[in-house]
């Protein structure tokens, strides 16, 4: 695999983002797009796909132009994958009875612990910040039909 030499993880991550963005934009464009004032079902996935493609291209180009090249390390981090999967499972389980705030806290906290550079305190603060954002965006702005707390 000599063509992999000289490229780093950021480049490959950008390429994966480009592919995912193009797929989302393609699938979303199969639905009615609508306008900004009257969005159709395809507007959101198409626009997110285009945005993801643009961000992925920027990351891949930036990584390919980098002067310091770190070799790609394709090692598998079991702790990170387990923490992300555990966070998703916790969100589903806690969300059913605990509400949006507790489910979001569980998701972000457990996922943040998967990063070995995060401390317990950083994971708590990150989770609290994301709970505040989730409340504003999903509960107040979008009116998501999920209880905010178990007692509400």
Order of alpha helices (4+ residues) and beta strands (2+ residues): alpha-alpha-alpha-alpha
